[in-house]
Amino acid sequence: MAGYAGVDPNSMSLAQSKTWDAALQQRVQQRGLATRAATAKFKTITIDVRVHVITRNNGTGGATPKMVLDQIKVLNRAYAGKTASGSAFTPFRFVLKSYDVTPNTNWYNWSDSDDKPAKKALHRGGYDDLNMYVTGLSDGLLGYAYYPQDQVGFRDGVVLLNESLPGGSAAPYNEGDTATHEIGHWLGLAHTFENGCSKPGDFVADTPYQADGDNIFYCDESLNTCQQPGKDPVHNFMSYGDDPCLDQFTEGQSLRMLLSWLAYRDPAV
């Protein structure tokens, strides 16, 4: 999520997005996962969260334990469909499995070159564990994630700006929904404005098409930037509005996350 001035690493070209979706659909078909999803959507899928807080060498700058615990609460409300009357239920629930603090000024000022060494040292668990790296992020980003299809081993996970957690200073992006957005990517969702007004959009049938312009940053319910039916999904967690604006997933997004989980992350598959 770009948020400030950074270029979002989760942006894809049309060719990349089609390849990404084709790989998921092939795996879903080969393993008969649509049938499994029909029953799994009514069950709780608990995701163990491994939080890695990175501070400066002198111990300053890190997110507090309260901010981390409040972040878990935000995630559970969002993914339970409790943030808005029109938000869909998803089966995912999050539990803090481990928490560690690492003083390292270089990693605190996180840039692309820190992704590999920091994660190699700190990553815990398997592909079904959510590793969350909370840092100072120096590239103008609020956060980024790896899609499940990337199969990147220990580099899998979500990186978050510390001040985007609940109670941080990155207002109006400080209520915890940067994590909600990035975990959506981690579970296989694209941005609602993926491919703009061009097919196939974000590969989810019940999210209206949304142009990929400055409009994505505005919480204007009157926006209708594409000719296809439906106004812009400005309240969707996978758009770029600020935290007070974002409060919804759709049924289609819930299903896509579930299929992605079963295809790539479920240890039972």
C-alpha positions as CSV (number, residue, x, y, z in Angstrom):
1,M,0.0,0.0,0.0
2,A,1.6,3.2,-1.1
3,G,-0.1,5.6,1.4
4,Y,2.4,8.4,1.3
5,A,4.7,8.6,-1.8
6,G,6.1,5.1,-2.4
7,V,5.5,2.8,-5.3
8,D,3.5,-0.2,-4.2
9,P,5.4,-3.5,-4.7
10,N,2.0,-5.2,-5.0
11,S,1.1,-3.5,-8.3
12,M,1.1,-5.8,-11.3
13,S,1.1,-5.5,-15.0
14,L,-1.9,-7.0,-17.0
15,A,0.3,-9.9,-18.1
16,Q,1.6,-10.5,-14.6
17,S,-1.9,-10.4,-13.1
18,K,-3.3,-12.9,-15.7
19,T,-0.4,-15.3,-15.1
20,W,-1.0,-15.0,-11.4
21,D,-4.7,-15.7,-11.6
22,A,-4.2,-18.6,-14.1
23,A,-1.8,-20.3,-11.7
24,L,-4.4,-20.1,-8.9
25,Q,-7.3,-21.3,-11.1
26,Q,-5.2,-24.3,-12.4
27,R,-4.4,-25.4,-8.8
28,V,-8.0,-24.9,-7.7
29,Q,-9.2,-27.1,-10.6
30,Q,-6.6,-29.8,-10.2
31,R,-7.2,-30.3,-6.5
32,G,-11.0,-29.9,-6.6
33,L,-10.8,-27.0,-4.1
34,A,-14.1,-25.4,-5.1
35,T,-15.9,-28.3,-3.4
36,R,-13.7,-28.0,-0.3
37,A,-14.3,-24.3,-0.1
38,A,-18.0,-24.7,-0.1
39,T,-17.8,-26.3,3.3
40,A,-14.6,-24.7,4.6
41,K,-16.2,-21.2,4.4
42,F,-18.4,-22.0,7.4
43,K,-15.4,-23.1,9.5
44,T,-12.8,-21.0,11.4
45,I,-9.3,-20.9,10.0
46,T,-6.9,-19.7,12.6
47,I,-3.8,-18.0,11.4
48,D,-0.8,-17.9,13.8
49,V,0.8,-14.4,13.6
50,R,4.5,-14.0,14.2
51,V,5.2,-10.4,15.0
52,H,8.7,-9.0,14.6
53,V,9.1,-5.4,15.9
54,I,12.3,-3.7,14.8
55,T,13.6,-0.7,16.7
56,R,16.6,1.6,16.4
57,N,19.8,0.3,18.0
58,N,19.0,2.3,21.1
59,G,15.6,0.7,21.4
60,T,13.5,3.6,20.3
61,G,10.9,3.8,17.5
62,G,9.3,0.4,17.8
63,A,5.6,-0.3,18.0
64,T,4.4,-1.0,21.5
65,P,3.0,-4.3,22.7
66,K,-0.4,-2.6,23.1
67,M,-0.3,-1.4,19.4
68,V,0.4,-5.0,18.3
69,L,-2.4,-6.4,20.4
70,D,-4.8,-3.7,19.2
71,Q,-3.7,-4.6,15.6
72,I,-4.8,-8.2,16.1
73,K,-8.2,-7.0,17.3
74,V,-8.6,-4.8,14.2
75,L,-7.8,-7.8,12.0
76,N,-10.3,-10.0,13.7
77,R,-13.1,-7.5,13.4
78,A,-12.3,-6.8,9.7
79,Y,-12.1,-10.5,8.7
80,A,-15.2,-11.4,10.7
81,G,-17.2,-8.8,8.7
82,K,-17.9,-6.7,11.8
83,T,-16.7,-3.4,10.5
84,A,-19.7,-2.4,8.3
85,S,-23.2,-3.7,7.7
86,G,-22.2,-4.5,4.1
87,S,-19.0,-6.3,4.8
88,A,-18.7,-10.0,4.1
89,F,-17.8,-12.6,6.7
90,T,-14.5,-14.5,6.1
91,P,-13.4,-17.6,7.9
92,F,-10.0,-16.2,8.9
93,R,-9.1,-15.3,12.5
94,F,-5.7,-14.2,13.8
95,V,-3.9,-15.2,17.0
96,L,-0.6,-13.8,18.2
97,K,1.7,-16.8,18.2
98,S,5.0,-15.1,18.9
99,Y,6.4,-11.6,19.5
100,D,10.0,-10.5,19.3
101,V,11.9,-7.1,19.3
102,T,15.1,-6.6,17.4
103,P,17.2,-3.4,17.8
104,N,18.8,-2.8,14.4
105,T,18.8,0.8,13.0
106,N,19.6,-0.4,9.4
107,W,16.5,-2.7,9.4
108,Y,14.4,0.0,11.2
109,N,15.1,2.2,8.2
110,W,13.8,-0.6,6.0
111,S,14.5,-0.5,2.3
112,D,14.4,-3.1,-0.5
113,S,17.9,-4.3,0.5
114,D,16.8,-5.2,4.0
115,D,14.0,-7.5,2.9
116,K,16.1,-10.6,2.5
117,P,18.6,-10.4,5.4
118,A,16.0,-9.3,8.0
119,K,13.5,-12.0,7.1
120,K,16.2,-14.7,6.9
121,A,17.1,-13.9,10.5
122,L,13.6,-13.4,11.9
123,H,11.2,-15.6,9.9
124,R,9.3,-18.2,12.0
125,G,6.9,-21.0,11.2
126,G,5.7,-22.3,7.9
127,Y,3.8,-21.0,4.9
128,D,0.5,-21.0,7.0
129,D,2.1,-18.6,9.5
130,L,1.8,-14.9,9.0
131,N,5.1,-13.2,9.7
132,M,4.5,-9.5,10.3
133,Y,7.6,-7.2,10.2
134,V,6.9,-3.8,11.9
135,T,9.6,-1.2,11.0
136,G,10.2,2.4,10.2
137,L,10.0,1.9,6.4
138,S,12.1,4.5,4.6
139,D,10.6,4.3,1.1
140,G,7.4,6.2,1.6
141,L,5.3,3.1,2.0
142,L,2.7,2.1,4.5
143,G,3.4,-1.6,3.9
144,Y,3.7,-4.4,1.4
145,A,3.2,-8.2,1.2
146,Y,4.1,-11.2,-0.8
147,Y,1.2,-12.9,-2.7
148,P,0.8,-16.6,-1.9
149,Q,1.7,-17.6,-5.4
150,D,5.1,-16.2,-5.1
151,Q,6.4,-19.1,-3.1
152,V,9.3,-17.1,-1.8
153,G,10.1,-19.2,1.3
154,F,11.4,-17.2,4.2
155,R,10.6,-13.9,2.4
156,D,6.9,-14.6,2.7
157,G,5.0,-12.2,5.0
158,V,3.9,-8.7,5.5
159,V,6.0,-5.6,6.2
160,L,4.2,-2.7,8.0
161,L,5.1,0.9,8.9
162,N,5.1,1.0,12.7
163,E,3.1,4.2,12.8
164,S,0.3,2.6,10.8
165,L,-0.7,0.3,13.7
166,P,-3.6,1.5,15.9
167,G,-2.5,4.5,17.9
168,G,0.4,5.3,15.6
169,S,1.2,8.7,14.2
170,A,0.5,8.1,10.5
171,A,-3.0,9.6,10.6
172,P,-5.3,9.1,8.8
173,Y,-3.6,5.7,8.2
174,N,-3.2,4.8,11.8
175,E,-6.2,2.6,12.7
176,G,-4.6,-0.7,11.6
177,D,-6.2,-1.1,8.2
178,T,-2.8,-1.1,6.4
179,A,-2.4,-4.5,7.9
180,T,-5.9,-5.5,6.8
181,H,-5.1,-4.5,3.2
182,E,-1.7,-6.1,3.1
183,I,-3.0,-9.4,4.6
184,G,-5.6,-9.3,1.8
185,H,-2.7,-9.5,-0.6
186,W,-1.1,-12.2,1.5
187,L,-4.3,-14.2,1.1
188,G,-4.5,-13.7,-2.7
189,L,-6.4,-10.4,-3.3
190,A,-5.4,-7.8,-5.8
191,H,-6.3,-4.1,-5.6
192,T,-9.8,-3.3,-6.5
193,F,-8.4,-1.0,-9.2
194,E,-6.2,-3.7,-10.6
195,N,-6.1,-3.3,-14.4
196,G,-8.3,-0.2,-14.1
197,C,-11.4,-0.3,-16.2
198,S,-10.1,-3.1,-18.4
199,K,-10.9,-6.8,-18.1
200,P,-10.3,-8.8,-16.0
201,G,-10.1,-6.1,-13.3
202,D,-9.3,-7.6,-9.9
203,F,-10.6,-11.1,-10.8
204,V,-13.5,-10.7,-8.3
205,A,-17.0,-10.5,-9.9
206,D,-18.7,-8.5,-7.1
207,T,-16.1,-5.7,-6.8
208,P,-17.0,-3.0,-9.4
209,Y,-14.3,-1.9,-11.8
210,Q,-12.3,1.1,-10.6
211,A,-10.0,3.4,-12.6
212,D,-6.4,3.4,-11.4
213,G,-5.9,7.1,-10.9
214,D,-5.9,9.7,-8.2
215,N,-9.5,8.8,-7.5
216,I,-8.4,5.7,-5.6
217,F,-7.2,7.9,-2.7
218,Y,-10.6,9.6,-2.2
219,C,-13.5,8.4,-0.1
220,D,-16.2,9.8,-2.4
221,E,-19.2,7.5,-2.7
222,S,-20.4,9.2,-5.9
223,L,-17.3,8.2,-7.9
224,N,-18.1,6.0,-10.9
225,T,-14.9,6.0,-12.9
226,C,-15.6,3.0,-15.2
227,Q,-18.4,2.3,-17.7
228,Q,-19.1,-1.2,-16.2
229,P,-22.0,-1.4,-13.7
230,G,-21.4,-0.3,-10.1
231,K,-19.9,2.7,-8.4
232,D,-16.2,2.7,-7.3
233,P,-15.7,0.4,-4.2
234,V,-14.2,3.3,-2.2
235,H,-14.9,1.5,1.1
236,N,-13.3,-1.7,0.1
237,F,-10.2,-2.8,2.1
238,M,-8.3,-3.4,-1.1
239,S,-8.7,0.2,-2.4
240,Y,-6.4,3.0,-1.3
241,G,-8.7,5.1,0.9
242,D,-7.6,6.1,4.4
243,D,-8.4,4.0,7.4
244,P,-11.7,5.7,8.4
245,C,-12.9,5.0,4.9
246,L,-12.0,1.4,4.5
247,D,-14.4,-1.1,6.1
248,Q,-15.5,-3.8,3.7
249,F,-14.7,-7.1,2.0
250,T,-17.1,-8.6,-0.5
251,E,-18.4,-12.2,-0.7
252,G,-16.3,-12.7,-3.8
253,Q,-13.2,-11.5,-2.1
254,S,-13.9,-13.8,0.9
255,L,-14.1,-16.8,-1.5
256,R,-11.0,-15.9,-3.4
257,M,-9.0,-15.6,-0.1
258,L,-10.3,-19.0,0.9
259,L,-9.4,-20.6,-2.4
260,S,-5.9,-19.0,-2.2
261,W,-5.5,-20.3,1.3
262,L,-6.5,-23.9,0.3
263,A,-4.3,-23.7,-2.8
264,Y,-1.1,-22.4,-1.3
265,R,-1.2,-22.1,2.5
266,D,-3.3,-24.8,4.1
267,P,-0.9,-27.3,5.7
268,A,-3.5,-30.0,5.3
269,V,-3.4,-29.8,1.5
